[in-house]
Amino acid sequence: MPGETILVTGATGRIGRFVVTDLLERGYHVRATTSRKPPRDDKGLEWRQVDLASDGDLNTLVEGCSGVIHLAAEIGKKDRMRALNERATERLARAAENTGARAFCYTSSIAVYGSSRAVEISESSPVLSVDRDIASEYWALDYVREYGRTKLAGEMALMRVASRMRCTIFRPAVVVDVGQIIGVRDWSLFKRMLASHRHAHHIYVGDVSDALIWAIEEGLAGKGEAGRVEIYNIAEDDRDLPRHIDFMRKAFAVSGDRRYHVVSAPWIIDWLHDFLRFHTLPIRNPLWRMRFSGERLKQAGYRLKFGMAKAEQLALARLAKEAKTGAQSDFARRRSPV
């Protein structure tokens, strides 16, 4: 509870920065890890430089922490994924058990589901094969399949270790901040046209942070069964106007930015593009056809704090401000003497 120390790994990442800020605002002390040179400590915030993939003894890292929010992961380098996403997760969980942490929260991914034969996906849906790479299970590049498999291996590692802690695994959809919502305008024209029809699967980073802290607080309060691992999707796929083109139309209306004004390619073109890229024709759905349920998390008592409607409002407000500032600058240039 407030006043206790929470360890946050991957604290300088997209989600980690939000989590650290939110914990500090709620009165927690935070021990934050980074693999790079750490920032300076601040009130209530203690930084540790750690390479979780290679540092063996993690007991001293976790010692004195009541809970652990494990965000650190390897996303792009295949040769490091197994070490960081699976083995480091297991060693960190063992250290947390050894040092008496009461709650552990691990951030996985919807990538563990691969390309499902079903459209509607819940926590009980089939997942990827962990022991070997089967290309037909996931319409994705090799490193993305490896990411999904090693994040799933991390889930299984936590399940092996959990004994006294109350543990939660979250599988968030596509986590975005305001800048990334706006950033669709920076895609190539081909990608904007090809992908505009897709369901974005966006979930706001502020909601992910809030859900992680909710799970830790539930564990610290002793709710649930000790040693039990709960798994939840974090998704808002049932929201109105979830496609990229839906946001681009609203963004064009407030900003006038022509990059948001595109002709959407039919979905069959997108499907054929994937077929040509991956040279496979499995009877499975690409990510944009799948729908991830957040119902189990609702049933557990959690409701999203913001929602994508609020996140998009923030993005549109930023775009409107940019447009206004740009118009004022143009006006000032025209009025300035030569």
HUZI-V375282 format. One record per residue. N is the residue number from 1. OMEGA is omega in radians with two decimals (none if undefined). D_FIRST is the distance of its C-alpha to the first C-alpha in whole Angstrom. Layout:
BEGIN
N_OMEGA_D_FIRST ; N_OMEGA_D_FIRST
END
This chain:
BEGIN
1_-3.12_0 ; 2_-3.05_4 ; 3_3.10_6 ; 4_-3.11_6 ; 5_3.11_9 ; 6_3.05_9 ; 7_3.09_13 ; 8_3.05_15 ; 9_-3.10_19 ; 10_-2.97_21 ; 11_3.13_20 ; 12_3.14_23 ; 13_-3.07_24 ; 14_-3.14_24 ; 15_-3.05_21 ; 16_-3.14_19 ; 17_3.11_20 ; 18_-3.10_18 ; 19_-3.14_15 ; 20_3.13_15 ; 21_-3.12_16 ; 22_3.12_13 ; 23_3.14_10 ; 24_3.13_12 ; 25_-3.14_13 ; 26_3.03_9 ; 27_3.09_8 ; 28_2.87_7 ; 29_-3.06_10 ; 30_2.93_12 ; 31_-2.98_15 ; 32_3.13_17 ; 33_3.02_20 ; 34_3.10_24 ; 35_3.14_27 ; 36_3.07_29 ; 37_-3.03_29 ; 38_2.99_26 ; 39_3.11_25 ; 40_3.04_25 ; 41_3.12_21 ; 42_-3.13_20 ; 43_3.13_18 ; 44_-3.06_14 ; 45_-3.13_16 ; 46_-3.12_18 ; 47_3.03_20 ; 48_3.05_22 ; 49_-3.03_25 ; 50_2.93_25 ; 51_-3.05_28 ; 52_-3.12_26 ; 53_-3.06_29 ; 54_-3.12_31 ; 55_-3.01_29 ; 56_-3.05_29 ; 57_-3.14_27 ; 58_-3.13_23 ; 59_-3.11_21 ; 60_3.10_21 ; 61_-3.04_20 ; 62_-3.07_17 ; 63_3.12_17 ; 64_3.14_14 ; 65_3.12_11 ; 66_-3.11_9 ; 67_-3.14_10 ; 68_2.97_13 ; 69_-3.01_14 ; 70_-3.11_18 ; 71_-3.04_20 ; 72_3.14_23 ; 73_2.99_26 ; 74_-3.05_30 ; 75_-2.97_31 ; 76_-3.04_35 ; 77_-3.06_36 ; 78_-3.04_37 ; 79_3.11_38 ; 80_-3.01_34 ; 81_-3.11_33 ; 82_-3.11_33 ; 83_-3.06_32 ; 84_-3.02_29 ; 85_3.13_28 ; 86_-2.99_28 ; 87_3.10_29 ; 88_3.09_26 ; 89_3.13_24 ; 90_-3.14_25 ; 91_3.11_25 ; 92_3.12_21 ; 93_3.11_20 ; 94_3.11_22 ; 95_3.12_21 ; 96_3.06_17 ; 97_-3.10_18 ; 98_-3.02_20 ; 99_3.02_18 ; 100_3.04_15 ; 101_-3.06_13 ; 102_-3.08_11 ; 103_-3.12_11 ; 104_-3.13_14 ; 105_-3.10_15 ; 106_3.14_19 ; 107_3.10_20 ; 108_-3.06_24 ; 109_3.01_27 ; 110_3.07_29 ; 111_-3.13_32 ; 112_3.14_31 ; 113_-3.10_33 ; 114_3.06_36 ; 115_-3.00_39 ; 116_2.99_39 ; 117_3.11_42 ; 118_3.08_40 ; 119_-3.11_39 ; 120_-3.03_36 ; 121_3.03_33 ; 122_-3.11_30 ; 123_3.13_28 ; 124_3.13_31 ; 125_3.10_34 ; 126_3.14_35 ; 127_-3.12_34 ; 128_2.98_36 ; 129_-3.09_38 ; 130_-2.98_36 ; 131_3.14_39 ; 132_-3.11_41 ; 133_3.10_41 ; 134_-3.00_43 ; 135_-3.08_44 ; 136_3.13_45 ; 137_-3.01_42 ; 138_3.05_40 ; 139_-3.08_42 ; 140_3.05_41 ; 141_-3.04_42 ; 142_-3.06_41 ; 143_3.10_38 ; 144_3.07_36 ; 145_3.12_37 ; 146_3.09_36 ; 147_3.14_33 ; 148_-3.11_32 ; 149_-3.10_34 ; 150_3.03_31 ; 151_3.07_28 ; 152_3.08_29 ; 153_3.06_30 ; 154_3.06_26 ; 155_-3.11_25 ; 156_3.09_27 ; 157_3.11_26 ; 158_3.12_23 ; 159_3.11_24 ; 160_-3.00_26 ; 161_-2.99_24 ; 162_-3.14_21 ; 163_-3.11_21 ; 164_-3.10_18 ; 165_2.93_15 ; 166_-2.94_14 ; 167_3.11_16 ; 168_3.01_17 ; 169_3.06_20 ; 170_3.02_20 ; 171_-3.11_24 ; 172_3.01_24 ; 173_-3.05_27 ; 174_-3.03_29 ; 175_-3.10_26 ; 176_2.93_28 ; 177_-3.07_27 ; 178_-3.14_29 ; 179_-3.14_32 ; 180_3.04_32 ; 181_3.11_33 ; 182_-2.96_36 ; 183_3.08_37 ; 184_-3.14_39 ; 185_-3.12_41 ; 186_3.04_42 ; 187_3.03_42 ; 188_3.12_46 ; 189_3.13_48 ; 190_-3.12_49 ; 191_3.12_45 ; 192_3.12_45 ; 193_-3.06_48 ; 194_-3.00_47 ; 195_-3.01_43 ; 196_-3.12_43 ; 197_-2.97_44 ; 198_2.90_41 ; 199_-3.00_37 ; 200_-3.07_35 ; 201_-3.08_32 ; 202_2.97_30 ; 203_-3.03_26 ; 204_-3.07_24 ; 205_3.09_22 ; 206_3.09_20 ; 207_3.11_19 ; 208_3.10_19 ; 209_-3.12_16 ; 210_3.13_14 ; 211_3.11_15 ; 212_-3.13_14 ; 213_3.06_10 ; 214_-3.12_11 ; 215_3.12_12 ; 216_-3.13_9 ; 217_3.06_6 ; 218_3.14_9 ; 219_3.13_10 ; 220_3.12_7 ; 221_3.10_8 ; 222_3.14_11 ; 223_-3.11_13 ; 224_-3.05_16 ; 225_3.11_18 ; 226_-3.13_17 ; 227_-3.13_19 ; 228_3.12_20 ; 229_3.11_20 ; 230_-3.13_20 ; 231_-3.14_22 ; 232_2.85_22 ; 233_2.90_24 ; 234_-3.04_23 ; 235_3.09_26 ; 236_-3.05_28 ; 237_3.14_31 ; 238_-3.10_32 ; 239_3.09_32 ; 240_3.05_36 ; 241_-3.04_38 ; 242_-3.04_36 ; 243_3.08_38 ; 244_-3.10_39 ; 245_3.12_42 ; 246_3.11_40 ; 247_-3.11_38 ; 248_3.11_41 ; 249_3.11_43 ; 250_-3.13_41 ; 251_3.11_40 ; 252_-3.11_44 ; 253_-3.09_45 ; 254_-3.02_42 ; 255_-3.04_43 ; 256_-3.12_47 ; 257_-3.05_46 ; 258_3.12_49 ; 259_3.10_46 ; 260_-3.06_44 ; 261_-3.06_48 ; 262_3.00_49 ; 263_-3.06_51 ; 264_3.10_49 ; 265_3.09_50 ; 266_-3.08_51 ; 267_-3.10_48 ; 268_3.09_51 ; 269_3.11_51 ; 270_-3.13_48 ; 271_3.12_48 ; 272_3.10_51 ; 273_3.09_50 ; 274_3.13_47 ; 275_3.14_50 ; 276_3.13_52 ; 277_-2.98_49 ; 278_3.06_48 ; 279_3.12_52 ; 280_-3.11_50 ; 281_-3.12_51 ; 282_3.07_48 ; 283_-3.09_48 ; 284_-3.11_44 ; 285_2.96_42 ; 286_-3.06_41 ; 287_-3.02_38 ; 288_3.08_39 ; 289_-3.10_40 ; 290_3.11_37 ; 291_-3.04_35 ; 292_-3.07_31 ; 293_3.01_29 ; 294_-3.02_26 ; 295_-3.10_26 ; 296_3.10_24 ; 297_3.06_21 ; 298_-3.13_22 ; 299_3.09_23 ; 300_3.07_19 ; 301_-3.12_18 ; 302_3.02_17 ; 303_3.13_20 ; 304_-3.09_20 ; 305_-3.06_19 ; 306_-3.03_22 ; 307_-3.11_25 ; 308_3.09_28 ; 309_3.11_30 ; 310_-3.14_28 ; 311_3.12_28 ; 312_3.04_32 ; 313_3.11_32 ; 314_3.13_30 ; 315_3.14_33 ; 316_3.09_36 ; 317_3.10_35 ; 318_3.12_35 ; 319_3.12_38 ; 320_3.12_40 ; 321_3.09_39 ; 322_-3.13_40 ; 323_-3.14_43 ; 324_3.13_44 ; 325_3.12_44 ; 326_3.13_46 ; 327_3.12_48 ; 328_3.12_48 ; 329_3.11_49 ; 330_3.14_52 ; 331_-3.14_53 ; 332_3.12_53 ; 333_-3.12_55 ; 334_-3.09_58 ; 335_-3.10_58 ; 336_-3.13_58 ; 337_3.12_62 ; 338_none_63
END
